Amino acid sequence: MPRRRGVAPPPPVTGGALLDWTASRHFALEARPCRHCGAPTHLRDENRRPADKVCAESALAEVLAVVSTYGGQGRL
Ligand SMILES: [Zn+2]
């Protein structure tokens, strides 16, 4: 499979250690349905949308996998 020169593949993604949501802006008093799984959550993503951290990390991992796959094929 051909690879583009000068484009390093992204590091492997592992769950649970991708996002730092320790800042208070990632917490809300009101529980709302997670945008990914629908379960109630007090957590908010960078855009203040309700999201579990593990769900956001899984969604991000999927995007990175697509970027890695298509980037490795020189299709990005
Ligand atoms: Zn969720």
N, CA, C, O and the ligand as a Tripos MOL2 file, in Angstrom:
@<TRIPOS>MOLECULE
protein
  305   303    77     0     0
PROTEIN
NO_CHARGES

@<TRIPOS>ATOM
      1 N           0.8440   -1.1660    0.0000 N.3       1 MET1
      2 CA          0.0000    0.0000    0.0000 C.3       1 MET1
      3 C           0.8980    1.2410    0.0000 C.2       1 MET1
      4 O           1.7420    1.3750    0.8860 O.2       1 MET1
      5 N           0.7430    2.1430   -0.9590 N.am      2 PRO2
      6 CA          1.6130    3.3240   -1.0380 C.3       2 PRO2
      7 C           1.3190    4.3050    0.0890 C.2       2 PRO2
      8 O           0.1820    4.4350    0.5410 O.2       2 PRO2
      9 N           2.3640    4.9890    0.5290 N.am      3 ARG3
     10 CA          2.1930    6.0000    1.5670 C.3       3 ARG3
     11 C           2.7630    7.3070    1.0660 C.2       3 ARG3
     12 O           3.7370    7.3330    0.3130 O.2       3 ARG3
     13 N           2.1490    8.3780    1.4890 N.am      4 ARG4
     14 CA          2.6480    9.6910    1.1090 C.3       4 ARG4
     15 C           3.9090    9.9880    1.9060 C.2       4 ARG4
     16 O           4.0130    9.6620    3.0890 O.2       4 ARG4
     17 N           4.8540   10.6100    1.2330 N.am      5 ARG5
     18 CA          6.0840   10.9780    1.9220 C.3       5 ARG5
     19 C           5.8310   12.1720    2.8360 C.2       5 ARG5
     20 O           5.0620   13.0780    2.5140 O.2       5 ARG5
     21 N           6.4990   12.1410    3.9780 N.am      6 GLY6
     22 CA          6.4250   13.2520    4.9000 C.3       6 GLY6
     23 C           5.1900   13.2780    5.7580 C.2       6 GLY6
     24 O           5.0320   14.1850    6.5750 O.2       6 GLY6
     25 N           4.3070   12.3110    5.6030 N.am      7 VAL7
     26 CA          3.0990   12.2590    6.4180 C.3       7 VAL7
     27 C           3.2310   11.0830    7.3730 C.2       7 VAL7
     28 O           3.1540    9.9210    6.9720 O.2       7 VAL7
     29 N           3.4270   11.4040    8.6270 N.am      8 ALA8
     30 CA          3.5580   10.3500    9.6310 C.3       8 ALA8
     31 C           2.1770    9.8480   10.0210 C.2       8 ALA8
     32 O           1.2490   10.6400   10.1850 O.2       8 ALA8
     33 N           2.0390    8.5520   10.1690 N.am      9 PRO9
     34 CA          0.7490    8.0360   10.6060 C.3       9 PRO9
     35 C           0.4820    8.4710   12.0440 C.2       9 PRO9
     36 O           1.4180    8.6130   12.8310 O.2       9 PRO9
     37 N          -0.7810    8.6820   12.3920 N.am     10 PRO10
     38 CA         -1.0840    9.0640   13.7710 C.3      10 PRO10
     39 C          -0.7640    7.9130   14.7180 C.2      10 PRO10
     40 O          -0.7750    6.7480   14.3210 O.2      10 PRO10
     41 N          -0.4810    8.2510   15.9660 N.am     11 PRO11
     42 CA         -0.1970    7.1850   16.9230 C.3      11 PRO11
     43 C          -1.4320    6.3370   17.1540 C.2      11 PRO11
     44 O          -2.5500    6.8110   16.9520 O.2      11 PRO11
     45 N          -1.2550    5.0850   17.5760 N.am     12 PRO12
     46 CA         -2.4050    4.2430   17.8490 C.3      12 PRO12
     47 C          -3.2680    4.8550   18.9500 C.2      12 PRO12
     48 O          -2.7590    5.4490   19.9000 O.2      12 PRO12
     49 N          -4.5530    4.7010   18.8060 N.am     13 VAL13
     50 CA         -5.4930    5.2810   19.7500 C.3      13 VAL13
     51 C          -5.9330    4.2260   20.7390 C.2      13 VAL13
     52 O          -6.3630    3.1370   20.3600 O.2      13 VAL13
     53 N          -5.8210    4.5590   21.9980 N.am     14 THR14
     54 CA         -6.3030    3.6560   23.0300 C.3      14 THR14
     55 C          -7.3810    4.3630   23.8230 C.2      14 THR14
     56 O          -7.3150    5.5780   24.0130 O.2      14 THR14
     57 N          -8.3510    3.6360   24.2790 N.am     15 GLY15
     58 CA         -9.4700    4.2230   25.0000 C.3      15 GLY15
     59 C          -9.0890    4.6790   26.3930 C.2      15 GLY15
     60 O          -8.2230    4.0950   27.0450 O.2      15 GLY15
     61 N          -9.7440    5.7210   26.8300 N.am     16 GLY16
     62 CA         -9.6090    6.1610   28.2090 C.3      16 GLY16
     63 C          -8.5120    7.1530   28.4900 C.2      16 GLY16
     64 O          -8.4610    7.6900   29.5970 O.2      16 GLY16
     65 N          -7.6380    7.4270   27.5560 N.am     17 ALA17
     66 CA         -6.5250    8.3150   27.8650 C.3      17 ALA17
     67 C          -6.3310    9.3870   26.8140 C.2      17 ALA17
     68 O          -5.2520    9.9740   26.7210 O.2      17 ALA17
     69 N          -7.3440    9.6510   26.0290 N.am     18 LEU18
     70 CA         -7.1970   10.6010   24.9520 C.3      18 LEU18
     71 C          -7.5150   12.0370   25.3510 C.2      18 LEU18
     72 O          -6.7320   12.9500   25.0870 O.2      18 LEU18
     73 N          -8.6440   12.2280   25.9750 N.am     19 LEU19
     74 CA         -9.1380   13.5710   26.2460 C.3      19 LEU19
     75 C          -8.9450   13.9400   27.7110 C.2      19 LEU19
     76 O          -9.1500   13.1180   28.6040 O.2      19 LEU19
     77 N          -8.5500   15.1750   27.9410 N.am     20 ASP20
     78 CA         -8.4360   15.6870   29.3010 C.3      20 ASP20
     79 C          -9.6660   16.5410   29.5840 C.2      20 ASP20
     80 O          -9.7660   17.6770   29.1190 O.2      20 ASP20
     81 N         -10.5810   15.9940   30.3350 N.am     21 TRP21
     82 CA        -11.8150   16.6990   30.6650 C.3      21 TRP21
     83 C         -11.8330   17.0570   32.1420 C.2      21 TRP21
     84 O         -12.8890   17.0090   32.7730 O.2      21 TRP21
     85 N         -10.6880   17.4140   32.7040 N.am     22 THR22
     86 CA        -10.6400   17.7600   34.1160 C.3      22 THR22
     87 C         -11.1200   19.1870   34.3710 C.2      22 THR22
     88 O         -11.4400   19.5300   35.5090 O.2      22 THR22
     89 N         -11.1770   20.0240   33.3370 N.am     23 ALA23
     90 CA        -11.6300   21.4080   33.5040 C.3      23 ALA23
     91 C         -13.1260   21.4310   33.8290 C.2      23 ALA23
     92 O         -13.8920   20.5830   33.3700 O.2      23 ALA23
     93 N         -13.5140   22.4090   34.6210 N.am     24 SER24
     94 CA        -14.9050   22.4980   35.0840 C.3      24 SER24
     95 C         -15.8920   22.7050   33.9410 C.2      24 SER24
     96 O         -17.0690   22.3710   34.0810 O.2      24 SER24
     97 N         -15.4390   23.2480   32.8160 N.am     25 ARG25
     98 CA        -16.3530   23.4760   31.6830 C.3      25 ARG25
     99 C         -16.8980   22.1730   31.1030 C.2      25 ARG25
    100 O         -17.8640   22.1810   30.3390 O.2      25 ARG25
    101 N         -16.2750   21.0570   31.4710 N.am     26 HIS26
    102 CA        -16.7470   19.7670   30.9730 C.3      26 HIS26
    103 C         -17.7880   19.1280   31.8890 C.2      26 HIS26
    104 O         -18.2180   17.9970   31.6580 O.2      26 HIS26
    105 N         -18.1910   19.8590   32.9290 N.am     27 PHE27
    106 CA        -19.1860   19.3210   33.8520 C.3      27 PHE27
    107 C         -20.3670   20.2770   33.9320 C.2      27 PHE27
    108 O         -20.1940   21.4960   33.9590 O.2      27 PHE27
    109 N         -21.5640   19.7110   33.9700 N.am     28 ALA28
    110 CA        -22.7810   20.4990   34.1280 C.3      28 ALA28
    111 C         -23.6290   19.8810   35.2300 C.2      28 ALA28
    112 O         -23.6190   18.6650   35.4250 O.2      28 ALA28
    113 N         -24.3560   20.7160   35.9440 N.am     29 LEU29
    114 CA        -25.2070   20.2140   37.0260 C.3      29 LEU29
    115 C         -26.3640   19.3870   36.4810 C.2      29 LEU29
    116 O         -26.7890   18.4160   37.1080 O.2      29 LEU29
    117 N         -26.8660   19.7670   35.3240 N.am     30 GLU30
    118 CA        -28.0050   19.0700   34.7390 C.3      30 GLU30
    119 C         -27.5360   17.8900   33.8750 C.2      30 GLU30
    120 O         -26.7240   18.0560   32.9640 O.2      30 GLU30
    121 N         -28.0570   16.7130   34.1750 N.am     31 ALA31
    122 CA        -27.7680   15.5450   33.3410 C.3      31 ALA31
    123 C         -28.6270   15.6060   32.0800 C.2      31 ALA31
    124 O         -29.8360   15.8290   32.1460 O.2      31 ALA31
    125 N         -27.9970   15.4100   30.9610 N.am     32 ARG32
    126 CA        -28.7110   15.3830   29.6770 C.3      32 ARG32
    127 C         -28.2400   14.1640   28.8980 C.2      32 ARG32
    128 O         -27.1700   13.6260   29.1820 O.2      32 ARG32
    129 N         -29.0330   13.7180   27.9120 N.am     33 PRO33
    130 CA        -28.6520   12.5170   27.1490 C.3      33 PRO33
    131 C         -27.3520   12.7120   26.3630 C.2      33 PRO33
    132 O         -27.1770   13.7070   25.6590 O.2      33 PRO33
    133 N         -26.4600   11.7510   26.4980 N.am     34 CYS34
    134 CA        -25.2100   11.7620   25.7430 C.3      34 CYS34
    135 C         -25.5360   11.7810   24.2500 C.2      34 CYS34
    136 O         -26.4210   11.0610   23.7880 O.2      34 CYS34
    137 N         -24.8220   12.6020   23.5130 N.am     35 ARG35
    138 CA        -25.0900   12.7090   22.0650 C.3      35 ARG35
    139 C         -24.6890   11.4580   21.3080 C.2      35 ARG35
    140 O         -25.0630   11.2930   20.1470 O.2      35 ARG35
    141 N         -23.9360   10.5760   21.9420 N.am     36 HIS36
    142 CA        -23.4840    9.3600   21.2720 C.3      36 HIS36
    143 C         -24.3340    8.1480   21.6480 C.2      36 HIS36
    144 O         -24.7420    7.3830   20.7730 O.2      36 HIS36
    145 N         -24.6070    7.9660   22.9590 N.am     37 CYS37
    146 CA        -25.2960    6.7410   23.3900 C.3      37 CYS37
    147 C         -26.6700    7.0040   23.9900 C.2      37 CYS37
    148 O         -27.4660    6.0770   24.1420 O.2      37 CYS37
    149 N         -26.9550    8.2550   24.3310 N.am     38 GLY38
    150 CA        -28.2670    8.5880   24.8610 C.3      38 GLY38
    151 C         -28.4150    8.4380   26.3650 C.2      38 GLY38
    152 O         -29.4470    8.8100   26.9230 O.2      38 GLY38
    153 N         -27.4160    7.9080   27.0200 N.am     39 ALA39
    154 CA        -27.4800    7.7590   28.4740 C.3      39 ALA39
    155 C         -27.3130    9.1290   29.1360 C.2      39 ALA39
    156 O         -26.5820    9.9750   28.6200 O.2      39 ALA39
    157 N         -27.9790    9.3570   30.2680 N.am     40 PRO40
    158 CA        -27.8280   10.6440   30.9480 C.3      40 PRO40
    159 C         -26.3790   10.8740   31.3860 C.2      40 PRO40
    160 O         -25.7190    9.9680   31.8960 O.2      40 PRO40
    161 N         -25.9040   12.0910   31.1800 N.am     41 THR41
    162 CA        -24.5320   12.4270   31.5810 C.3      41 THR41
    163 C         -24.4510   13.8730   32.0290 C.2      41 THR41
    164 O         -25.1770   14.7350   31.5350 O.2      41 THR41
    165 N         -23.5660   14.1210   32.9610 N.am     42 HIS42
    166 CA        -23.2720   15.4800   33.4120 C.3      42 HIS42
    167 C         -22.0970   16.0700   32.6360 C.2      42 HIS42
    168 O         -21.7680   17.2440   32.8070 O.2      42 HIS42
    169 N         -21.4780   15.2820   31.8040 N.am     43 LEU43
    170 CA        -20.2850   15.7310   31.0870 C.3      43 LEU43
    171 C         -20.6600   16.4470   29.7960 C.2      43 LEU43
    172 O         -21.6950   16.1730   29.1890 O.2      43 LEU43
    173 N         -19.7870   17.3760   29.3900 N.am     44 ARG44
    174 CA        -19.9890   18.1380   28.1630 C.3      44 ARG44
    175 C         -18.7100   18.1120   27.3560 C.2      44 ARG44
    176 O         -17.6080   18.1200   27.9050 O.2      44 ARG44
    177 N         -18.8760   18.0790   26.0250 N.am     45 ASP45
    178 CA        -17.6840   18.0940   25.1640 C.3      45 ASP45
    179 C         -17.1780   19.5210   24.9930 C.2      45 ASP45
    180 O         -17.6690   20.4370   25.6540 O.2      45 ASP45
    181 N         -16.2060   19.7160   24.1140 N.am     46 GLU46
    182 CA        -15.6110   21.0430   23.9200 C.3      46 GLU46
    183 C         -16.6330   22.0730   23.4590 C.2      46 GLU46
    184 O         -16.4490   23.2700   23.6800 O.2      46 GLU46
    185 N         -17.6980   21.6220   22.8250 N.am     47 ASN47
    186 CA        -18.7400   22.5240   22.3420 C.3      47 ASN47
    187 C         -19.9480   22.5600   23.2720 C.2      47 ASN47
    188 O         -21.0250   23.0140   22.8870 O.2      47 ASN47
    189 N         -19.7570   22.0760   24.5010 N.am     48 ARG48
    190 CA        -20.7890   22.0520   25.5450 C.3      48 ARG48
    191 C         -21.9670   21.1450   25.1910 C.2      48 ARG48
    192 O         -23.0580   21.3100   25.7370 O.2      48 ARG48
    193 N         -21.7620   20.2030   24.2970 N.am     49 ARG49
    194 CA        -22.8040   19.2280   23.9900 C.3      49 ARG49
    195 C         -22.6670   18.0630   24.9680 C.2      49 ARG49
    196 O         -21.5470   17.6580   25.2800 O.2      49 ARG49
    197 N         -23.7810   17.5160   25.4580 N.am     50 PRO50
    198 CA        -23.7030   16.3990   26.3960 C.3      50 PRO50
    199 C         -23.0050   15.2030   25.7490 C.2      50 PRO50
    200 O         -23.3690   14.7710   24.6560 O.2      50 PRO50
    201 N         -22.0010   14.6800   26.4410 N.am     51 ALA51
    202 CA        -21.2680   13.5310   25.9130 C.3      51 ALA51
    203 C         -20.5020   12.8560   27.0350 C.2      51 ALA51
    204 O         -19.8500   13.5190   27.8410 O.2      51 ALA51
    205 N         -20.5860   11.5250   27.0820 N.am     52 ASP52
    206 CA        -19.7230   10.7740   27.9860 C.3      52 ASP52
    207 C         -18.3000   10.8630   27.4570 C.2      52 ASP52
    208 O         -18.0820   10.9200   26.2460 O.2      52 ASP52
    209 N         -17.3370   10.8750   28.3660 N.am     53 LYS53
    210 CA        -15.9360   10.9520   27.9390 C.3      53 LYS53
    211 C         -15.5500    9.7230   27.1190 C.2      53 LYS53
    212 O         -14.8980    9.8450   26.0820 O.2      53 LYS53
    213 N         -15.9470    8.5610   27.5760 N.am     54 VAL54
    214 CA        -15.5860    7.3390   26.8470 C.3      54 VAL54
    215 C         -16.2530    7.3130   25.4710 C.2      54 VAL54
    216 O         -15.6650    6.8300   24.5030 O.2      54 VAL54
    217 N         -17.4760    7.8300   25.3850 N.am     55 CYS55
    218 CA        -18.1520    7.8740   24.0820 C.3      55 CYS55
    219 C         -17.4470    8.8590   23.1480 C.2      55 CYS55
    220 O         -17.2620    8.5710   21.9650 O.2      55 CYS55
    221 N         -17.0540   10.0180   23.6780 N.am     56 ALA56
    222 CA        -16.3460   11.0070   22.8540 C.3      56 ALA56
    223 C         -15.0020   10.4510   22.3960 C.2      56 ALA56
    224 O         -14.5850   10.6840   21.2620 O.2      56 ALA56
    225 N         -14.3300    9.7210   23.2700 N.am     57 GLU57
    226 CA        -13.0390    9.1460   22.8900 C.3      57 GLU57
    227 C         -13.2130    8.0460   21.8400 C.2      57 GLU57
    228 O         -12.3850    7.9100   20.9380 O.2      57 GLU57
    229 N         -14.2770    7.2700   21.9550 N.am     58 SER58
    230 CA        -14.5370    6.2450   20.9390 C.3      58 SER58
    231 C         -14.8430    6.8740   19.5900 C.2      58 SER58
    232 O         -14.3670    6.4050   18.5570 O.2      58 SER58
    233 N         -15.6390    7.9400   19.6020 N.am     59 ALA59
    234 CA        -15.9670    8.6250   18.3520 C.3      59 ALA59
    235 C         -14.7050    9.2270   17.7390 C.2      59 ALA59
    236 O         -14.5050    9.1600   16.5260 O.2      59 ALA59
    237 N         -13.8620    9.8100   18.5770 N.am     60 LEU60
    238 CA        -12.6070   10.3770   18.0870 C.3      60 LEU60
    239 C         -11.6930    9.2910   17.5240 C.2      60 LEU60
    240 O         -11.0460    9.4860   16.4960 O.2      60 LEU60
    241 N         -11.6470    8.1550   18.2000 N.am     61 ALA61
    242 CA        -10.8160    7.0430   17.7170 C.3      61 ALA61
    243 C         -11.2870    6.5720   16.3470 C.2      61 ALA61
    244 O         -10.4730    6.2360   15.4880 O.2      61 ALA61
    245 N         -12.6040    6.5490   16.1440 N.am     62 GLU62
    246 CA        -13.1320    6.1410   14.8340 C.3      62 GLU62
    247 C         -12.7100    7.1280   13.7510 C.2      62 GLU62
    248 O         -12.3230    6.7270   12.6540 O.2      62 GLU62
    249 N         -12.7860    8.4070   14.0600 N.am     63 VAL63
    250 CA        -12.3790    9.4220   13.0830 C.3      63 VAL63
    251 C         -10.8920    9.2890   12.7730 C.2      63 VAL63
    252 O         -10.4860    9.3470   11.6130 O.2      63 VAL63
    253 N         -10.0760    9.1080   13.8220 N.am     64 LEU64
    254 CA         -8.6370    8.9700   13.6090 C.3      64 LEU64
    255 C          -8.3190    7.7190   12.7990 C.2      64 LEU64
    256 O          -7.3840    7.7260   11.9980 O.2      64 LEU64
    257 N          -9.0780    6.6530   12.9930 N.am     65 ALA65
    258 CA         -8.8530    5.4340   12.2170 C.3      65 ALA65
    259 C          -9.1550    5.6810   10.7430 C.2      65 ALA65
    260 O          -8.4300    5.2010    9.8720 O.2      65 ALA65
    261 N         -10.2110    6.4200   10.4640 N.am     66 VAL66
    262 CA        -10.5510    6.7430    9.0760 C.3      66 VAL66
    263 C          -9.4630    7.6140    8.4660 C.2      66 VAL66
    264 O          -9.0410    7.3860    7.3320 O.2      66 VAL66
    265 N          -9.0070    8.6180    9.2220 N.am     67 VAL67
    266 CA         -7.9400    9.4970    8.7300 C.3      67 VAL67
    267 C          -6.6800    8.6860    8.4750 C.2      67 VAL67
    268 O          -6.0050    8.8810    7.4640 O.2      67 VAL67
    269 N          -6.3610    7.7760    9.3880 N.am     68 SER68
    270 CA         -5.1720    6.9480    9.2200 C.3      68 SER68
    271 C          -5.2920    6.0740    7.9790 C.2      68 SER68
    272 O          -4.3450    5.9590    7.2010 O.2      68 SER68
    273 N          -6.4440    5.4650    7.7970 N.am     69 THR69
    274 CA         -6.6570    4.5750    6.6540 C.3      69 THR69
    275 C          -6.5550    5.3470    5.3390 C.2      69 THR69
    276 O          -5.7940    4.9740    4.4470 O.2      69 THR69
    277 N          -7.3390    6.4350    5.2290 N.am     70 TYR70
    278 CA         -7.3420    7.1750    3.9740 C.3      70 TYR70
    279 C          -6.0690    7.9720    3.7840 C.2      70 TYR70
    280 O          -5.6100    8.1340    2.6530 O.2      70 TYR70
    281 N          -5.4820    8.4790    4.8700 N.am     71 GLY71
    282 CA         -4.2150    9.1870    4.7750 C.3      71 GLY71
    283 C          -3.1120    8.2610    4.3180 C.2      71 GLY71
    284 O          -2.2590    8.6580    3.5240 O.2      71 GLY71
    285 N          -3.1130    7.0210    4.8090 N.am     72 GLY72
    286 CA         -2.1260    6.0420    4.4080 C.3      72 GLY72
    287 C          -2.2450    5.6560    2.9360 C.2      72 GLY72
    288 O          -1.2850    5.2000    2.3150 O.2      72 GLY72
    289 N          -3.4310    5.8470    2.4040 N.am     73 GLN73
    290 CA         -3.6670    5.5460    0.9890 C.3      73 GLN73
    291 C          -3.4560    6.7800    0.1190 C.2      73 GLN73
    292 O          -3.6320    6.7230   -1.0980 O.2      73 GLN73
    293 N          -3.0750    7.9050    0.7480 N.am     74 GLY74
    294 CA         -2.8660    9.1400   -0.0070 C.3      74 GLY74
    295 C          -4.1510    9.7210   -0.5440 C.2      74 GLY74
    296 O          -4.1390   10.4210   -1.5560 O.2      74 GLY74
    297 N          -5.2680    9.4410    0.1210 N.am     75 ARG75
    298 CA         -6.5700    9.8840   -0.3720 C.3      75 ARG75
    299 C          -7.1290   11.0660    0.3900 C.2      75 ARG75
    300 O          -8.2950   11.4200    0.2130 O.2      75 ARG75
    301 N          -6.3130   11.6870    1.2410 N.am     76 LEU76
    302 CA         -6.7930   12.8730    1.9560 C.3      76 LEU76
    303 C          -6.2030   14.1240    1.3680 C.2      76 LEU76
    304 O          -6.4920   15.2230    1.8400 O.2      76 LEU76
    305 ZN        -22.4180    8.0770   25.9050 Zn       77 ZN77
@<TRIPOS>BOND
     1     1     2 1
     2     2     3 1
     3     3     4 2
     4     3     5 am
     5     5     6 1
     6     6     7 1
     7     7     8 2
     8     7     9 am
     9     9    10 1
    10    10    11 1
    11    11    12 2
    12    11    13 am
    13    13    14 1
    14    14    15 1
    15    15    16 2
    16    15    17 am
    17    17    18 1
    18    18    19 1
    19    19    20 2
    20    19    21 am
    21    21    22 1
    22    22    23 1
    23    23    24 2
    24    23    25 am
    25    25    26 1
    26    26    27 1
    27    27    28 2
    28    27    29 am
    29    29    30 1
    30    30    31 1
    31    31    32 2
    32    31    33 am
    33    33    34 1
    34    34    35 1
    35    35    36 2
    36    35    37 am
    37    37    38 1
    38    38    39 1
    39    39    40 2
    40    39    41 am
    41    41    42 1
    42    42    43 1
    43    43    44 2
    44    43    45 am
    45    45    46 1
    46    46    47 1
    47    47    48 2
    48    47    49 am
    49    49    50 1
    50    50    51 1
    51    51    52 2
    52    51    53 am
    53    53    54 1
    54    54    55 1
    55    55    56 2
    56    55    57 am
    57    57    58 1
    58    58    59 1
    59    59    60 2
    60    59    61 am
    61    61    62 1
    62    62    63 1
    63    63    64 2
    64    63    65 am
    65    65    66 1
    66    66    67 1
    67    67    68 2
    68    67    69 am
    69    69    70 1
    70    70    71 1
    71    71    72 2
    72    71    73 am
    73    73    74 1
    74    74    75 1
    75    75    76 2
    76    75    77 am
    77    77    78 1
    78    78    79 1
    79    79    80 2
    80    79    81 am
    81    81    82 1
    82    82    83 1
    83    83    84 2
    84    83    85 am
    85    85    86 1
    86    86    87 1
    87    87    88 2
    88    87    89 am
    89    89    90 1
    90    90    91 1
    91    91    92 2
    92    91    93 am
    93    93    94 1
    94    94    95 1
    95    95    96 2
    96    95    97 am
    97    97    98 1
    98    98    99 1
    99    99   100 2
   100    99   101 am
   101   101   102 1
   102   102   103 1
   103   103   104 2
   104   103   105 am
   105   105   106 1
   106   106   107 1
   107   107   108 2
   108   107   109 am
   109   109   110 1
   110   110   111 1
   111   111   112 2
   112   111   113 am
   113   113   114 1
   114   114   115 1
   115   115   116 2
   116   115   117 am
   117   117   118 1
   118   118   119 1
   119   119   120 2
   120   119   121 am
   121   121   122 1
   122   122   123 1
   123   123   124 2
   124   123   125 am
   125   125   126 1
   126   126   127 1
   127   127   128 2
   128   127   129 am
   129   129   130 1
   130   130   131 1
   131   131   132 2
   132   131   133 am
   133   133   134 1
   134   134   135 1
   135   135   136 2
   136   135   137 am
   137   137   138 1
   138   138   139 1
   139   139   140 2
   140   139   141 am
   141   141   142 1
   142   142   143 1
   143   143   144 2
   144   143   145 am
   145   145   146 1
   146   146   147 1
   147   147   148 2
   148   147   149 am
   149   149   150 1
   150   150   151 1
   151   151   152 2
   152   151   153 am
   153   153   154 1
   154   154   155 1
   155   155   156 2
   156   155   157 am
   157   157   158 1
   158   158   159 1
   159   159   160 2
   160   159   161 am
   161   161   162 1
   162   162   163 1
   163   163   164 2
   164   163   165 am
   165   165   166 1
   166   166   167 1
   167   167   168 2
   168   167   169 am
   169   169   170 1
   170   170   171 1
   171   171   172 2
   172   171   173 am
   173   173   174 1
   174   174   175 1
   175   175   176 2
   176   175   177 am
   177   177   178 1
   178   178   179 1
   179   179   180 2
   180   179   181 am
   181   181   182 1
   182   182   183 1
   183   183   184 2
   184   183   185 am
   185   185   186 1
   186   186   187 1
   187   187   188 2
   188   187   189 am
   189   189   190 1
   190   190   191 1
   191   191   192 2
   192   191   193 am
   193   193   194 1
   194   194   195 1
   195   195   196 2
   196   195   197 am
   197   197   198 1
   198   198   199 1
   199   199   200 2
   200   199   201 am
   201   201   202 1
   202   202   203 1
   203   203   204 2
   204   203   205 am
   205   205   206 1
   206   206   207 1
   207   207   208 2
   208   207   209 am
   209   209   210 1
   210   210   211 1
   211   211   212 2
   212   211   213 am
   213   213   214 1
   214   214   215 1
   215   215   216 2
   216   215   217 am
   217   217   218 1
   218   218   219 1
   219   219   220 2
   220   219   221 am
   221   221   222 1
   222   222   223 1
   223   223   224 2
   224   223   225 am
   225   225   226 1
   226   226   227 1
   227   227   228 2
   228   227   229 am
   229   229   230 1
   230   230   231 1
   231   231   232 2
   232   231   233 am
   233   233   234 1
   234   234   235 1
   235   235   236 2
   236   235   237 am
   237   237   238 1
   238   238   239 1
   239   239   240 2
   240   239   241 am
   241   241   242 1
   242   242   243 1
   243   243   244 2
   244   243   245 am
   245   245   246 1
   246   246   247 1
   247   247   248 2
   248   247   249 am
   249   249   250 1
   250   250   251 1
   251   251   252 2
   252   251   253 am
   253   253   254 1
   254   254   255 1
   255   255   256 2
   256   255   257 am
   257   257   258 1
   258   258   259 1
   259   259   260 2
   260   259   261 am
   261   261   262 1
   262   262   263 1
   263   263   264 2
   264   263   265 am
   265   265   266 1
   266   266   267 1
   267   267   268 2
   268   267   269 am
   269   269   270 1
   270   270   271 1
   271   271   272 2
   272   271   273 am
   273   273   274 1
   274   274   275 1
   275   275   276 2
   276   275   277 am
   277   277   278 1
   278   278   279 1
   279   279   280 2
   280   279   281 am
   281   281   282 1
   282   282   283 1
   283   283   284 2
   284   283   285 am
   285   285   286 1
   286   286   287 1
   287   287   288 2
   288   287   289 am
   289   289   290 1
   290   290   291 1
   291   291   292 2
   292   291   293 am
   293   293   294 1
   294   294   295 1
   295   295   296 2
   296   295   297 am
   297   297   298 1
   298   298   299 1
   299   299   300 2
   300   299   301 am
   301   301   302 1
   302   302   303 1
   303   303   304 2
@<TRIPOS>SUBSTRUCTURE
     1 MET1         2 RESIDUE 1 A MET
     2 PRO2         6 RESIDUE 1 A PRO
     3 ARG3        10 RESIDUE 1 A ARG
     4 ARG4        14 RESIDUE 1 A ARG
     5 ARG5        18 RESIDUE 1 A ARG
     6 GLY6        22 RESIDUE 1 A GLY
     7 VAL7        26 RESIDUE 1 A VAL
     8 ALA8        30 RESIDUE 1 A ALA
     9 PRO9        34 RESIDUE 1 A PRO
    10 PRO10       38 RESIDUE 1 A PRO
    11 PRO11       42 RESIDUE 1 A PRO
    12 PRO12       46 RESIDUE 1 A PRO
    13 VAL13       50 RESIDUE 1 A VAL
    14 THR14       54 RESIDUE 1 A THR
    15 GLY15       58 RESIDUE 1 A GLY
    16 GLY16       62 RESIDUE 1 A GLY
    17 ALA17       66 RESIDUE 1 A ALA
    18 LEU18       70 RESIDUE 1 A LEU
    19 LEU19       74 RESIDUE 1 A LEU
    20 ASP20       78 RESIDUE 1 A ASP
    21 TRP21       82 RESIDUE 1 A TRP
    22 THR22       86 RESIDUE 1 A THR
    23 ALA23       90 RESIDUE 1 A ALA
    24 SER24       94 RESIDUE 1 A SER
    25 ARG25       98 RESIDUE 1 A ARG
    26 HIS26      102 RESIDUE 1 A HIS
    27 PHE27      106 RESIDUE 1 A PHE
    28 ALA28      110 RESIDUE 1 A ALA
    29 LEU29      114 RESIDUE 1 A LEU
    30 GLU30      118 RESIDUE 1 A GLU
    31 ALA31      122 RESIDUE 1 A ALA
    32 ARG32      126 RESIDUE 1 A ARG
    33 PRO33      130 RESIDUE 1 A PRO
    34 CYS34      134 RESIDUE 1 A CYS
    35 ARG35      138 RESIDUE 1 A ARG
    36 HIS36      142 RESIDUE 1 A HIS
    37 CYS37      146 RESIDUE 1 A CYS
    38 GLY38      150 RESIDUE 1 A GLY
    39 ALA39      154 RESIDUE 1 A ALA
    40 PRO40      158 RESIDUE 1 A PRO
    41 THR41      162 RESIDUE 1 A THR
    42 HIS42      166 RESIDUE 1 A HIS
    43 LEU43      170 RESIDUE 1 A LEU
    44 ARG44      174 RESIDUE 1 A ARG
    45 ASP45      178 RESIDUE 1 A ASP
    46 GLU46      182 RESIDUE 1 A GLU
    47 ASN47      186 RESIDUE 1 A ASN
    48 ARG48      190 RESIDUE 1 A ARG
    49 ARG49      194 RESIDUE 1 A ARG
    50 PRO50      198 RESIDUE 1 A PRO
    51 ALA51      202 RESIDUE 1 A ALA
    52 ASP52      206 RESIDUE 1 A ASP
    53 LYS53      210 RESIDUE 1 A LYS
    54 VAL54      214 RESIDUE 1 A VAL
    55 CYS55      218 RESIDUE 1 A CYS
    56 ALA56      222 RESIDUE 1 A ALA
    57 GLU57      226 RESIDUE 1 A GLU
    58 SER58      230 RESIDUE 1 A SER
    59 ALA59      234 RESIDUE 1 A ALA
    60 LEU60      238 RESIDUE 1 A LEU
    61 ALA61      242 RESIDUE 1 A ALA
    62 GLU62      246 RESIDUE 1 A GLU
    63 VAL63      250 RESIDUE 1 A VAL
    64 LEU64      254 RESIDUE 1 A LEU
    65 ALA65      258 RESIDUE 1 A ALA
    66 VAL66      262 RESIDUE 1 A VAL
    67 VAL67      266 RESIDUE 1 A VAL
    68 SER68      270 RESIDUE 1 A SER
    69 THR69      274 RESIDUE 1 A THR
    70 TYR70      278 RESIDUE 1 A TYR
    71 GLY71      282 RESIDUE 1 A GLY
    72 GLY72      286 RESIDUE 1 A GLY
    73 GLN73      290 RESIDUE 1 A GLN
    74 GLY74      294 RESIDUE 1 A GLY
    75 ARG75      298 RESIDUE 1 A ARG
    76 LEU76      302 RESIDUE 1 A LEU
    77 ZN77       305 GROUP 0 **** ****
